[in-house]
Amino acid sequence: MTAATDAGQAVADAHRREWAFVLAATVRVAQDLDLAEECVQEAYAAALPAWERDGIPGNPAAWLTTAAKRRAMDAIRRERTFRSKLPLLVEPEEAVDELALDDLDEQDEGKAVHPEDVVPDERLRLIFTCCHPALAQEAQLALTLRLVCGLPTPDVARALLVSEQTMAARITRAKKKISAARIPYRLPRPAELPDRLTAVLGVLHLLFTAGHTAPSGKALMRTDLADRALHLVRTLRDLMPDEPEVRGLLALLRVTDARRATRTGADGRLLRLQDQDRSLWDRTALAEAHELIVAGLRGGRAGRYLLQAAIASLYAEAPTYEETDWPQIVALYDRLLSLWPSPVVALNRTVPVSMVQGPLVALAQVEALEQDGWLSRYQYLPAIKADLLQRLGRTDEAVAAYRQALELTGNEAERAFLTGRLTDLETSPAWATRGSLPR
């Protein structure tokens, strides 16, 4: 490979892995999301020729962060100078710019900073900032997934089940609201944390979900996103060790991620839960999740993440797919729905219902959710419906549902799976199995 190719690959890797960290660090200096984004983009653009000329640095993230911060500092100084030259046209600027530069100098020199400002991860700091109560919950999730987590706008739109145009507008409004309300870029003080915790947990859960099954792309998973979510949840657990839902989310992520190595075959083909080699599941992760779940259930009223973790754990603990405790899973879903009446949860519940009460009962529930319209952009609704119709021998309807699922699915591994199911039906109408969708 040439130096240019090596540098290009290194920049692409750094963009995928380090964008969120570099942006989070730069925002602390810029005190403005748009300026920070612009400076980070310029840093990445400058990296390619610099790394071609001088070689790839040992720590690309540090190189990019320094470059972006310097651009932010230069922009702030230019703005400050401009304002000082036009005292009659522009109101005097507050001292925030000076403080931002002083804070950066202190950090660069290794001096002490305020104890309430010390956070183990810059990205977590920015997540808490973007989850400010002044923003609507939808805006909190959209802004954080796009900026801090680095998801492309189309993937954020898929994750939140809205159109790309709606999502882009939502992100723009959220950034303007932060600027207009002068929301500070700092970790909330301890008394402020609980008001933002629910939104932060929601962001981290969605981030992991986008890594567990990528909204788009060739690979089923984006392990970098899943690993980032796990790291941030562990960091949050260290920051708030007594919060039961933080421990519940950690349990959910651990028990779900334990199957990472078995979710695709050697050829990258998606494998359903019943087709996965359970002997290869991460027993250390499952044991950690089990301890967190047991402790949480004994500690009192279970929250939504702990209940989801308990459901996932029941799937994982079964010796075989057929031996899964389906009635207990349905019971846990009932508890979860009473606590969190989400249409996605109601849809997921139909899978174990089909194993307890049969596919016809489950199909009626899926069709009721379909009529509500809330999941019209959710590819798993027609996919689950197709599976149920297939099990009932209603081949023509199953084919139509699989085609609808394909139209909504952006991940190529999932598309290949659905295409295979569809092809089997179209070439052998009598073909049917009792298998369910991959989880």
Contacts in CASP RR format, 6 or more apart in sequence:
PFRMAT RR
TARGET T0000
AUTHOR 0000-0000-0000
METHOD contacts of the structure
MODEL  1
MTAATDAGQAVADAHRREWAFVLAATVRVAQDLDLAEECVQEAYAAALPA
WERDGIPGNPAAWLTTAAKRRAMDAIRRERTFRSKLPLLVEPEEAVDELA
LDDLDEQDEGKAVHPEDVVPDERLRLIFTCCHPALAQEAQLALTLRLVCG
LPTPDVARALLVSEQTMAARITRAKKKISAARIPYRLPRPAELPDRLTAV
LGVLHLLFTAGHTAPSGKALMRTDLADRALHLVRTLRDLMPDEPEVRGLL
ALLRVTDARRATRTGADGRLLRLQDQDRSLWDRTALAEAHELIVAGLRGG
RAGRYLLQAAIASLYAEAPTYEETDWPQIVALYDRLLSLWPSPVVALNRT
VPVSMVQGPLVALAQVEALEQDGWLSRYQYLPAIKADLLQRLGRTDEAVA
AYRQALELTGNEAERAFLTGRLTDLETSPAWATRGSLPR
1 9 0 8 1.000
3 52 0 8 1.000
3 55 0 8 1.000
4 52 0 8 1.000
6 56 0 8 1.000
7 47 0 8 1.000
7 48 0 8 1.000
7 51 0 8 1.000
7 52 0 8 1.000
7 55 0 8 1.000
7 56 0 8 1.000
8 48 0 8 1.000
8 51 0 8 1.000
8 52 0 8 1.000
10 51 0 8 1.000
10 56 0 8 1.000
10 60 0 8 1.000
11 44 0 8 1.000
11 47 0 8 1.000
11 48 0 8 1.000
11 51 0 8 1.000
11 60 0 8 1.000
13 60 0 8 1.000
14 44 0 8 1.000
14 47 0 8 1.000
14 60 0 8 1.000
14 61 0 8 1.000
14 64 0 8 1.000
15 44 0 8 1.000
16 224 0 8 1.000
17 61 0 8 1.000
17 224 0 8 1.000
18 60 0 8 1.000
18 61 0 8 1.000
18 64 0 8 1.000
19 40 0 8 1.000
19 44 0 8 1.000
19 150 0 8 1.000
20 123 0 8 1.000
20 126 0 8 1.000
20 147 0 8 1.000
20 148 0 8 1.000
20 149 0 8 1.000
20 150 0 8 1.000
20 228 0 8 1.000
21 61 0 8 1.000
21 65 0 8 1.000
21 122 0 8 1.000
21 123 0 8 1.000
22 40 0 8 1.000
22 43 0 8 1.000
22 61 0 8 1.000
22 64 0 8 1.000
22 65 0 8 1.000
22 68 0 8 1.000
23 36 0 8 1.000
23 37 0 8 1.000
23 40 0 8 1.000
23 68 0 8 1.000
23 126 0 8 1.000
23 147 0 8 1.000
23 148 0 8 1.000
24 122 0 8 1.000
24 123 0 8 1.000
24 125 0 8 1.000
24 126 0 8 1.000
24 148 0 8 1.000
25 65 0 8 1.000
25 68 0 8 1.000
25 69 0 8 1.000
25 122 0 8 1.000
26 36 0 8 1.000
26 39 0 8 1.000
26 40 0 8 1.000
26 65 0 8 1.000
26 68 0 8 1.000
26 69 0 8 1.000
26 72 0 8 1.000
27 33 0 8 1.000
27 36 0 8 1.000
27 126 0 8 1.000
27 129 0 8 1.000
27 185 0 8 1.000
28 100 0 8 1.000
28 103 0 8 1.000
28 104 0 8 1.000
28 122 0 8 1.000
28 125 0 8 1.000
28 185 0 8 1.000
29 36 0 8 1.000
29 69 0 8 1.000
29 72 0 8 1.000
29 73 0 8 1.000
29 76 0 8 1.000
29 100 0 8 1.000
29 101 0 8 1.000
29 103 0 8 1.000
29 104 0 8 1.000
30 36 0 8 1.000
30 39 0 8 1.000
30 72 0 8 1.000
30 75 0 8 1.000
30 76 0 8 1.000
30 100 0 8 1.000
31 96 0 8 1.000
31 97 0 8 1.000
31 100 0 8 1.000
31 184 0 8 1.000
31 185 0 8 1.000
32 179 0 8 1.000
33 147 0 8 1.000
33 175 0 8 1.000
33 178 0 8 1.000
33 179 0 8 1.000
34 175 0 8 1.000
34 179 0 8 1.000
35 72 0 8 1.000
35 75 0 8 1.000
36 68 0 8 1.000
36 72 0 8 1.000
37 147 0 8 1.000
38 71 0 8 1.000
39 68 0 8 1.000
39 69 0 8 1.000
39 71 0 8 1.000
39 72 0 8 1.000
39 75 0 8 1.000
40 64 0 8 1.000
40 68 0 8 1.000
42 67 0 8 1.000
42 68 0 8 1.000
42 71 0 8 1.000
43 64 0 8 1.000
43 65 0 8 1.000
43 67 0 8 1.000
43 68 0 8 1.000
43 71 0 8 1.000
44 64 0 8 1.000
46 67 0 8 1.000
47 60 0 8 1.000
47 63 0 8 1.000
47 64 0 8 1.000
47 67 0 8 1.000
51 57 0 8 1.000
57 63 0 8 1.000
69 104 0 8 1.000
73 101 0 8 1.000
73 104 0 8 1.000
76 97 0 8 1.000
76 100 0 8 1.000
76 101 0 8 1.000
77 101 0 8 1.000
79 93 0 8 1.000
79 97 0 8 1.000
80 93 0 8 1.000
80 97 0 8 1.000
80 98 0 8 1.000
83 90 0 8 1.000
83 92 0 8 1.000
83 93 0 8 1.000
103 113 0 8 1.000
106 112 0 8 1.000
106 113 0 8 1.000
107 113 0 8 1.000
116 187 0 8 1.000
116 189 0 8 1.000
116 190 0 8 1.000
117 186 0 8 1.000
117 187 0 8 1.000
119 125 0 8 1.000
119 187 0 8 1.000
119 239 0 8 1.000
120 235 0 8 1.000
120 238 0 8 1.000
120 239 0 8 1.000
121 231 0 8 1.000
121 232 0 8 1.000
121 235 0 8 1.000
123 148 0 8 1.000
123 228 0 8 1.000
123 232 0 8 1.000
124 187 0 8 1.000
124 232 0 8 1.000
124 235 0 8 1.000
124 236 0 8 1.000
124 239 0 8 1.000
125 185 0 8 1.000
125 186 0 8 1.000
125 187 0 8 1.000
126 144 0 8 1.000
126 147 0 8 1.000
126 148 0 8 1.000
126 185 0 8 1.000
127 144 0 8 1.000
127 148 0 8 1.000
127 200 0 8 1.000
127 203 0 8 1.000
127 204 0 8 1.000
127 232 0 8 1.000
128 187 0 8 1.000
128 188 0 8 1.000
128 193 0 8 1.000
128 196 0 8 1.000
128 200 0 8 1.000
129 178 0 8 1.000
129 183 0 8 1.000
129 184 0 8 1.000
129 185 0 8 1.000
129 186 0 8 1.000
130 140 0 8 1.000
130 143 0 8 1.000
130 144 0 8 1.000
130 147 0 8 1.000
130 148 0 8 1.000
130 174 0 8 1.000
130 178 0 8 1.000
130 203 0 8 1.000
131 140 0 8 1.000
131 144 0 8 1.000
131 196 0 8 1.000
131 199 0 8 1.000
131 200 0 8 1.000
131 203 0 8 1.000
132 140 0 8 1.000
132 178 0 8 1.000
132 181 0 8 1.000
132 183 0 8 1.000
132 196 0 8 1.000
133 195 0 8 1.000
133 196 0 8 1.000
134 177 0 8 1.000
134 181 0 8 1.000
134 183 0 8 1.000
135 143 0 8 1.000
135 174 0 8 1.000
135 177 0 8 1.000
135 178 0 8 1.000
137 199 0 8 1.000
138 160 0 8 1.000
138 170 0 8 1.000
139 170 0 8 1.000
139 171 0 8 1.000
139 173 0 8 1.000
139 174 0 8 1.000
139 177 0 8 1.000
140 174 0 8 1.000
140 199 0 8 1.000
140 203 0 8 1.000
141 160 0 8 1.000
141 199 0 8 1.000
141 202 0 8 1.000
141 203 0 8 1.000
141 206 0 8 1.000
142 156 0 8 1.000
142 160 0 8 1.000
142 167 0 8 1.000
142 170 0 8 1.000
142 171 0 8 1.000
142 174 0 8 1.000
143 170 0 8 1.000
143 171 0 8 1.000
143 174 0 8 1.000
143 175 0 8 1.000
143 178 0 8 1.000
144 203 0 8 1.000
145 151 0 8 1.000
145 156 0 8 1.000
145 159 0 8 1.000
145 160 0 8 1.000
145 203 0 8 1.000
145 206 0 8 1.000
145 207 0 8 1.000
145 210 0 8 1.000
146 152 0 8 1.000
146 153 0 8 1.000
146 156 0 8 1.000
146 167 0 8 1.000
146 171 0 8 1.000
147 171 0 8 1.000
148 203 0 8 1.000
149 203 0 8 1.000
149 207 0 8 1.000
149 210 0 8 1.000
149 225 0 8 1.000
149 228 0 8 1.000
151 159 0 8 1.000
151 207 0 8 1.000
151 210 0 8 1.000
151 215 0 8 1.000
151 225 0 8 1.000
152 216 0 8 1.000
153 164 0 8 1.000
153 167 0 8 1.000
153 168 0 8 1.000
153 171 0 8 1.000
154 164 0 8 1.000
154 167 0 8 1.000
154 215 0 8 1.000
154 216 0 8 1.000
155 210 0 8 1.000
155 214 0 8 1.000
155 215 0 8 1.000
155 216 0 8 1.000
156 167 0 8 1.000
156 171 0 8 1.000
157 163 0 8 1.000
157 164 0 8 1.000
157 166 0 8 1.000
157 167 0 8 1.000
158 215 0 8 1.000
158 216 0 8 1.000
158 377 0 8 1.000
158 410 0 8 1.000
159 206 0 8 1.000
159 209 0 8 1.000
159 210 0 8 1.000
159 215 0 8 1.000
160 167 0 8 1.000
160 206 0 8 1.000
161 374 0 8 1.000
161 375 0 8 1.000
161 377 0 8 1.000
161 378 0 8 1.000
162 170 0 8 1.000
162 377 0 8 1.000
163 377 0 8 1.000
177 183 0 8 1.000
188 195 0 8 1.000
188 196 0 8 1.000
193 240 0 8 1.000
197 240 0 8 1.000
197 243 0 8 1.000
197 245 0 8 1.000
197 246 0 8 1.000
198 245 0 8 1.000
200 236 0 8 1.000
201 245 0 8 1.000
201 246 0 8 1.000
201 249 0 8 1.000
201 305 0 8 1.000
204 229 0 8 1.000
204 232 0 8 1.000
204 233 0 8 1.000
204 236 0 8 1.000
204 249 0 8 1.000
205 229 0 8 1.000
205 249 0 8 1.000
205 252 0 8 1.000
205 253 0 8 1.000
205 305 0 8 1.000
207 225 0 8 1.000
207 228 0 8 1.000
207 229 0 8 1.000
207 232 0 8 1.000
208 225 0 8 1.000
208 226 0 8 1.000
208 229 0 8 1.000
208 230 0 8 1.000
208 233 0 8 1.000
208 253 0 8 1.000
208 256 0 8 1.000
208 257 0 8 1.000
210 222 0 8 1.000
210 225 0 8 1.000
211 221 0 8 1.000
211 222 0 8 1.000
211 223 0 8 1.000
211 224 0 8 1.000
211 225 0 8 1.000
211 226 0 8 1.000
211 229 0 8 1.000
212 221 0 8 1.000
212 226 0 8 1.000
212 256 0 8 1.000
212 257 0 8 1.000
213 220 0 8 1.000
213 221 0 8 1.000
213 411 0 8 1.000
213 414 0 8 1.000
214 220 0 8 1.000
214 221 0 8 1.000
214 222 0 8 1.000
214 225 0 8 1.000
214 411 0 8 1.000
215 410 0 8 1.000
215 411 0 8 1.000
216 410 0 8 1.000
216 411 0 8 1.000
217 410 0 8 1.000
217 411 0 8 1.000
217 412 0 8 1.000
218 412 0 8 1.000
218 413 0 8 1.000
219 268 0 8 1.000
219 412 0 8 1.000
219 413 0 8 1.000
220 263 0 8 1.000
220 264 0 8 1.000
220 268 0 8 1.000
220 270 0 8 1.000
220 411 0 8 1.000
220 413 0 8 1.000
220 414 0 8 1.000
221 260 0 8 1.000
221 263 0 8 1.000
221 264 0 8 1.000
223 260 0 8 1.000
226 253 0 8 1.000
226 257 0 8 1.000
226 260 0 8 1.000
229 253 0 8 1.000
230 253 0 8 1.000
230 254 0 8 1.000
230 257 0 8 1.000
233 246 0 8 1.000
233 249 0 8 1.000
233 250 0 8 1.000
233 253 0 8 1.000
234 250 0 8 1.000
236 246 0 8 1.000
237 243 0 8 1.000
237 246 0 8 1.000
237 247 0 8 1.000
237 250 0 8 1.000
240 246 0 8 1.000
244 296 0 8 1.000
244 299 0 8 1.000
244 300 0 8 1.000
244 303 0 8 1.000
244 306 0 8 1.000
245 303 0 8 1.000
245 304 0 8 1.000
245 305 0 8 1.000
245 306 0 8 1.000
247 292 0 8 1.000
247 295 0 8 1.000
247 296 0 8 1.000
247 306 0 8 1.000
248 292 0 8 1.000
248 293 0 8 1.000
248 296 0 8 1.000
248 303 0 8 1.000
248 305 0 8 1.000
248 306 0 8 1.000
248 309 0 8 1.000
249 305 0 8 1.000
249 309 0 8 1.000
250 289 0 8 1.000
250 292 0 8 1.000
251 288 0 8 1.000
251 289 0 8 1.000
251 292 0 8 1.000
251 293 0 8 1.000
251 305 0 8 1.000
251 306 0 8 1.000
251 309 0 8 1.000
251 313 0 8 1.000
252 289 0 8 1.000
252 305 0 8 1.000
252 306 0 8 1.000
252 308 0 8 1.000
252 309 0 8 1.000
252 312 0 8 1.000
254 285 0 8 1.000
254 286 0 8 1.000
254 288 0 8 1.000
254 289 0 8 1.000
254 292 0 8 1.000
255 285 0 8 1.000
255 286 0 8 1.000
255 289 0 8 1.000
255 290 0 8 1.000
255 293 0 8 1.000
255 309 0 8 1.000
255 312 0 8 1.000
255 313 0 8 1.000
255 316 0 8 1.000
256 312 0 8 1.000
257 282 0 8 1.000
257 285 0 8 1.000
258 281 0 8 1.000
258 282 0 8 1.000
258 283 0 8 1.000
258 285 0 8 1.000
258 286 0 8 1.000
258 289 0 8 1.000
258 316 0 8 1.000
259 273 0 8 1.000
259 276 0 8 1.000
259 281 0 8 1.000
259 282 0 8 1.000
259 316 0 8 1.000
260 282 0 8 1.000
261 280 0 8 1.000
261 281 0 8 1.000
261 282 0 8 1.000
262 271 0 8 1.000
262 276 0 8 1.000
262 277 0 8 1.000
262 278 0 8 1.000
262 280 0 8 1.000
262 281 0 8 1.000
263 270 0 8 1.000
263 271 0 8 1.000
263 276 0 8 1.000
263 438 0 8 1.000
264 270 0 8 1.000
264 271 0 8 1.000
264 413 0 8 1.000
265 271 0 8 1.000
268 413 0 8 1.000
269 413 0 8 1.000
269 416 0 8 1.000
269 417 0 8 1.000
270 413 0 8 1.000
270 414 0 8 1.000
270 416 0 8 1.000
270 417 0 8 1.000
270 438 0 8 1.000
271 438 0 8 1.000
272 435 0 8 1.000
272 436 0 8 1.000
272 437 0 8 1.000
272 438 0 8 1.000
273 315 0 8 1.000
273 321 0 8 1.000
273 436 0 8 1.000
273 438 0 8 1.000
273 439 0 8 1.000
274 320 0 8 1.000
274 321 0 8 1.000
274 322 0 8 1.000
274 435 0 8 1.000
274 436 0 8 1.000
278 319 0 8 1.000
278 320 0 8 1.000
281 316 0 8 1.000
286 313 0 8 1.000
286 316 0 8 1.000
286 317 0 8 1.000
289 309 0 8 1.000
289 312 0 8 1.000
289 313 0 8 1.000
290 313 0 8 1.000
290 317 0 8 1.000
292 309 0 8 1.000
293 306 0 8 1.000
293 309 0 8 1.000
293 310 0 8 1.000
293 313 0 8 1.000
296 302 0 8 1.000
296 306 0 8 1.000
297 306 0 8 1.000
297 310 0 8 1.000
302 310 0 8 1.000
302 335 0 8 1.000
303 339 0 8 1.000
304 336 0 8 1.000
304 339 0 8 1.000
304 340 0 8 1.000
307 332 0 8 1.000
307 335 0 8 1.000
307 336 0 8 1.000
307 339 0 8 1.000
308 336 0 8 1.000
310 332 0 8 1.000
311 329 0 8 1.000
311 332 0 8 1.000
311 333 0 8 1.000
311 336 0 8 1.000
314 324 0 8 1.000
314 325 0 8 1.000
314 328 0 8 1.000
314 329 0 8 1.000
314 332 0 8 1.000
315 324 0 8 1.000
315 329 0 8 1.000
315 439 0 8 1.000
318 324 0 8 1.000
318 325 0 8 1.000
324 352 0 8 1.000
324 355 0 8 1.000
326 352 0 8 1.000
326 355 0 8 1.000
326 356 0 8 1.000
327 356 0 8 1.000
329 352 0 8 1.000
330 349 0 8 1.000
330 352 0 8 1.000
330 353 0 8 1.000
330 356 0 8 1.000
333 345 0 8 1.000
333 348 0 8 1.000
333 349 0 8 1.000
333 352 0 8 1.000
334 349 0 8 1.000
336 345 0 8 1.000
337 345 0 8 1.000
337 346 0 8 1.000
337 349 0 8 1.000
343 369 0 8 1.000
343 372 0 8 1.000
343 374 0 8 1.000
343 375 0 8 1.000
344 375 0 8 1.000
344 378 0 8 1.000
346 365 0 8 1.000
346 369 0 8 1.000
347 366 0 8 1.000
347 369 0 8 1.000
347 375 0 8 1.000
347 378 0 8 1.000
347 380 0 8 1.000
347 381 0 8 1.000
347 384 0 8 1.000
349 365 0 8 1.000
350 362 0 8 1.000
350 365 0 8 1.000
350 366 0 8 1.000
350 384 0 8 1.000
350 388 0 8 1.000
351 362 0 8 1.000
351 384 0 8 1.000
351 436 0 8 1.000
351 437 0 8 1.000
351 439 0 8 1.000
353 361 0 8 1.000
353 362 0 8 1.000
353 365 0 8 1.000
354 361 0 8 1.000
354 362 0 8 1.000
354 363 0 8 1.000
354 388 0 8 1.000
354 391 0 8 1.000
354 436 0 8 1.000
355 436 0 8 1.000
359 388 0 8 1.000
359 391 0 8 1.000
359 392 0 8 1.000
360 392 0 8 1.000
362 388 0 8 1.000
363 385 0 8 1.000
363 388 0 8 1.000
363 389 0 8 1.000
363 392 0 8 1.000
366 381 0 8 1.000
366 384 0 8 1.000
366 385 0 8 1.000
366 388 0 8 1.000
367 385 0 8 1.000
369 375 0 8 1.000
369 381 0 8 1.000
370 381 0 8 1.000
370 385 0 8 1.000
375 381 0 8 1.000
377 408 0 8 1.000
378 408 0 8 1.000
379 405 0 8 1.000
379 408 0 8 1.000
379 409 0 8 1.000
379 410 0 8 1.000
379 414 0 8 1.000
380 405 0 8 1.000
380 437 0 8 1.000
382 401 0 8 1.000
382 402 0 8 1.000
382 404 0 8 1.000
382 405 0 8 1.000
382 408 0 8 1.000
383 401 0 8 1.000
383 402 0 8 1.000
383 405 0 8 1.000
383 409 0 8 1.000
383 418 0 8 1.000
383 437 0 8 1.000
384 437 0 8 1.000
385 401 0 8 1.000
386 398 0 8 1.000
386 399 0 8 1.000
386 401 0 8 1.000
386 402 0 8 1.000
386 405 0 8 1.000
386 421 0 8 1.000
387 398 0 8 1.000
387 421 0 8 1.000
387 435 0 8 1.000
387 436 0 8 1.000
387 437 0 8 1.000
389 395 0 8 1.000
389 397 0 8 1.000
389 398 0 8 1.000
389 401 0 8 1.000
390 398 0 8 1.000
390 421 0 8 1.000
390 425 0 8 1.000
390 432 0 8 1.000
390 433 0 8 1.000
391 432 0 8 1.000
391 433 0 8 1.000
391 434 0 8 1.000
391 435 0 8 1.000
393 432 0 8 1.000
395 425 0 8 1.000
395 429 0 8 1.000
395 430 0 8 1.000
395 432 0 8 1.000
398 425 0 8 1.000
399 422 0 8 1.000
399 425 0 8 1.000
399 426 0 8 1.000
402 418 0 8 1.000
402 421 0 8 1.000
402 422 0 8 1.000
402 425 0 8 1.000
403 422 0 8 1.000
405 418 0 8 1.000
406 415 0 8 1.000
406 418 0 8 1.000
406 419 0 8 1.000
406 422 0 8 1.000
409 415 0 8 1.000
409 418 0 8 1.000
417 438 0 8 1.000
424 431 0 8 1.000
425 431 0 8 1.000
END
